[in-house]
């Protein structure tokens, strides 16, 4: 009976697959590990993210990460090591998301404090909006665009980067500086 290369790979242990990958750099061996464990990784990611689509994206990120990690590490028990990698990656991604949301909430709070004083009546609110429209015209075009997309269109930094072509740092800077300049312009109206 003759075995195909796929049959041989399918019958290799995790350790043999890792050793073969390290020596040959052939991604087929990691592909076999993916076939064996992607369901486990997906289940773990779903438990962290509570969103199947987000979890699928993270599964791909994790297995792409394995190409480098397996070259550097000595892995004796792949399944245990993989669960450790998945847990750490998911926690790291969730922290990034939480930090981003926190930063956006802080920016919104700051802007609301500048634009909408607590003692505003409906008439005063209309005046504030009119002042804001005038103040927005006083910003440079980059700041104005980023402020409008972030606050009026509720877009994320990533979406603004995609639309404008600015870097993430430029978008953050334009929003921060734009808010500061709006505050200065609005205080001139008082």
Secondary structure, DSSP 8 states (H G I E B T S, - for coil): ----HHHHHHTS-HHHHHHHHHHH--THHHHHHHHHHHHHHHHHHHHHHS-HHHHHHHHHHHHHHHHHHHHH---SSHHHHHHHHHHHHHHHHHHHHHHHHHHHHHHHHHHHHHHS-TT--HHHHHHHHHHHHHHHHTS-HHHHHHHIIIIIS---HHHHHHHH---HHHHHHHHHHHHHHHHHHHHHH-
